[in-house]
Amino acid sequence: MPIRNRFADWQDEITDWRRDIHRHPELLFDTHRTAAIVAERLQSFGCDEVVTGIGRTGVVGVIRGRSTASGRVVGLRADMDALPITEATGAAHASEVPGAMHACGHDGHTAMLLGAARYLAETRNFDGTVVVIFQPAEEGGGGGREMCNDGLMERFGIQEVYGMHNWPGQPAGSFAIRPGPFFASADHFEIVLTGRGGHAAKPHETVDAVVMASHMVVAFQSIVARNVDPVAQLVVSVTSVETSSKAFNVIPQQVTLRGTARSLTPELRDLAERRITEIAEGTAQMFGGQAEVRYHRNYPVMVNHDAETAFAADAARAVAGSCEEAPLIMGGEDFAFMLEERPGAYILVGNGKTAPVHHPEYDFNDAAIPAGCSWWVTLAEQRMPAG
């Protein structure tokens, strides 16, 4: 595997950076310590510009090649935030912050892009400009959207943009990608059902919101089973049922349902919102109650652009010798906002046989660091070859 020799030499150091970030996880936009470390390192590498506070706590570094005659500007993005999960890895570098951990590998993403930035700033073996983007709040906060709304693309003249995510179960340091829709839209809903509460021994005097909710949960399954083409992808999941009373002898006045809808096309996204609302309101009316539906559109479908996907795959093959076709993924990814602003692509780098992401026993596999760093550098140099 033609890993850049420098990254093999630097692996222990980059691993130390990663494990330090891992010990000090920060949630959503509160990535102040991580952002400060990133900015300090980018400055020490000799980046031409280092800008903080983009998208609240995002950091951007600008690295100009030996020549910029091509006029090309390529963005490389990593995410920095952690998850509100209590770590159970037992690792020596485990989280020191109660109730928070890097359970999705963003510590690894940040460390790998820092390693690549160090190499690119040292060698500058390309004709154009690399913009390294360190984003907060990928885990539900829409940090990518915030950075774009702060003028990220326009301010730094970014013409195309690329991202990477580690993937457990895929051989460490291998790569996989696909063109077109890749990660699903990620919306969520909250439905407050109101009936008429009362004594459990007198159900005839109530409008039972629990029965109402139970029928609703089952009816939602008909959206995928009967409203959607069987070869299309849509997920509707109710993930929380909360009653206004916890007593064993009370029929509660209210029940709140919460859940998520995931799809891979705008049409299915519209259908999910419409049918969830229709079923909720219709079911409540059928039982004599009311339903208040709050449907929030969060991350859009993440769509890889065809040409840029091919460029990313070529760089992966140069590093690892091959690049597999990735599966469709029903998880959400807010790099989608950046891909709505500029052409680009998102690739998976293998994390090996580890616990899945968002699991308390997950840990980023440091063996993937040389491949990940090498991919960033190879992509930049191939997109902007030096004369």
C-alpha positions, -999 to 999 in steps of 0.1 A, spaced: 0 0 0 17 32 -12 13 53 20 33 85 21 64 77 41 61 109 61 28 98 75 43 64 86 70 85 103 44 108 119 19 82 129 28 81 166 26 119 168 -7 121 149 -20 93 171 -11 114 202 -30 144 188 -60 121 182 -60 106 217 -56 140 233 -88 151 215 -104 118 224 -98 124 261 -114 159 259 -146 155 239 -168 185 232 -204 186 220 -220 204 192 -207 240 189 -189 239 222 -157 227 206 -136 256 220 -106 235 232 -105 214 200 -108 245 178 -80 263 197 -57 232 193 -65 230 156 -59 267 150 -26 266 170 -13 236 150 -23 252 117 -4 283 126 26 263 137 26 244 103 29 277 85 -5 280 69 -9 312 49 -41 321 68 -59 306 98 -94 319 105 -115 310 136 -151 316 144 -166 304 110 -199 288 118 -195 298 155 -165 276 164 -152 263 130 -116 268 120 -103 273 84 -67 271 72 -55 283 38 -24 267 22 -12 280 -11 9 258 -34 42 266 -49 22 282 -77 -14 293 -78 -15 300 -115 -42 273 -120 -66 294 -99 -80 261 -84 -92 261 -48 -101 228 -32 -117 224 2 -110 195 26 -134 191 55 -132 173 89 -157 174 118 -146 180 154 -176 173 178 -183 143 200 -215 126 212 -234 126 246 -225 90 253 -207 76 284 -176 58 271 -171 21 279 -139 13 260 -116 11 290 -89 26 269 -60 45 286 -70 75 265 -108 72 273 -129 103 278 -123 124 309 -156 142 304 -186 125 321 -214 117 296 -194 126 265 -172 107 241 -159 106 206 -181 77 195 -181 86 158 -144 91 151 -144 128 146 -112 129 167 -96 107 141 -110 128 112 -96 160 128 -62 144 135 -59 130 99 -67 164 83 -42 181 106 -16 156 95 -24 163 59 -23 201 65 11 197 80 24 178 50 8 202 24 21 233 42 56 217 42 58 204 6 33 227 -13 37 204 -42 5 216 -60 -6 244 -82 -35 261 -65 -49 266 -30 -60 241 -4 -86 252 22 -87 229 53 -121 231 71 -126 220 107 -163 219 114 -182 218 147 -217 204 154 -220 176 128 -239 155 153 -273 172 150 -263 208 152 -259 215 115 -224 230 118 -219 225 81 -250 247 74 -237 273 98 -203 275 82 -219 278 47 -243 305 61 -212 323 73 -199 326 37 -174 297 39 -174 290 2 -175 326 -11 -150 340 15 -123 314 6 -132 310 -30 -137 272 -27 -146 256 -60 -150 219 -49 -151 203 -15 -144 168 -1 -151 149 31 -142 116 47 -157 94 74 -143 62 91 -163 31 86 -163 2 111 -164 -33 95 -145 -21 64 -108 -32 64 -87 -5 81 -72 19 56 -94 7 27 -118 30 8 -153 30 -5 -175 55 -22 -205 59 -45 -218 86 -68 -252 102 -64 -274 99 -32 -252 84 -5 -264 94 30 -301 99 37 -319 130 47 -324 130 85 -357 146 98 -374 142 131 -409 146 144 -427 151 177 -464 144 180 -484 155 211 -516 135 214 -543 149 237 -573 128 249 -592 129 281 -575 113 311 -592 94 339 -592 64 361 -579 32 346 -609 14 359 -633 37 340 -618 37 304 -653 44 290 -651 79 306 -618 87 289 -604 94 254 -574 71 258 -543 87 243 -523 55 249 -546 36 226 -545 64 201 -507 64 201 -505 26 198 -526 26 166 -506 55 153 -472 37 157 -486 7 138 -502 29 111 -469 46 105 -454 13 93 -479 14 64 -461 45 49 -431 23 39 -451 -8 33 -479 6 12 -471 42 1 -435 37 -12 -422 17 -42 -406 -15 -27 -373 -7 -43 -371 28 -29 -355 36 5 -375 52 33 -373 47 71 -399 59 95 -391 50 131 -409 60 163 -382 60 190 -399 75 221 -433 71 237 -438 93 267 -470 95 288 -480 125 309 -487 101 339 -465 73 351 -491 59 375 -504 23 370 -540 33 376 -543 64 355 -551 68 318 -530 98 308 -543 129 293 -514 132 269 -489 110 250 -459 124 231 -443 104 203 -409 112 189 -391 97 159 -372 101 127 -378 98 90 -349 90 66 -351 91 28 -328 93 -3 -349 116 -25 -367 149 -21 -399 133 -32 -398 106 -5 -389 132 20 -421 152 11 -442 120 12 -429 110 46 -438 144 61 -472 145 45 -482 109 55 -469 112 91 -491 143 95 -521 128 78 -520 96 98 -514 114 131 -543 138 127 -566 112 112 -560 87 139 -564 112 167 -597 124 151 -609 88 148 -605 83 186 -619 117 195 -586 133 204 -562 159 190 -527 156 175 -502 184 173 -475 174 148 -441 192 148 -420 180 119 -385 193 116 -365 190 84 -329 186 95 -301 173 72 -309 169 35 -299 140 13 -261 140 9 -254 136 -29 -219 129 -43 -212 146 -76 -203 123 -104 -170 138 -116 -157 146 -81 -166 111 -69 -144 97 -97 -115 120 -86 -119 109 -50 -119 72 -60 -88 77 -82 -70 92 -52 -81 63 -31 -68 38 -56 -35 56 -57 -32 52 -19 -48 18 -13 -47 0 -47 -85 -2 -49 -117 16 -40 -149 -3 -34 -185 7 -41 -200 18 -9 -236 9 2 -264 33 5 -265 46 41 -297 57 58 -278 77 84 -276 115 80 -245 136 74 -244 174 74 -216 175 48 -247 175 26 -250 213 31 -215 218 17 -223 195 -13 -254 217 -20 -231 247 -22 -202 232 -43 -195 201 -63 -176 175 -43 -176 140 -28 -176 121 5 -156 89 10 -154 61 36 -121 50 51 -121 16 68 -119 14 106 -115 -24 107 -133 -48 131 -144 -23 157 -176 -16 176 -200 4 154 -202 42 155 -224 57 182 -216 27 205 -201 32 240 -173 7 231 -164 24 198 -129 38 193 -113 52 162 -86 28 148 -53 46 147 -41 21 120 -62 41 95 -43 73 101 -16 69 74 -41 60 47 -65 88 56 -38 114 56 -23 101 24 -57 103 7 -62 139 16 -28 148 2 -31 127 -29 -65 142 -37 -52 177 -34 -21 170 -55 -40 152 -82 -67 179 -84 -40 206 -87 -9 190 -102 23 211 -99 37 222 -132 
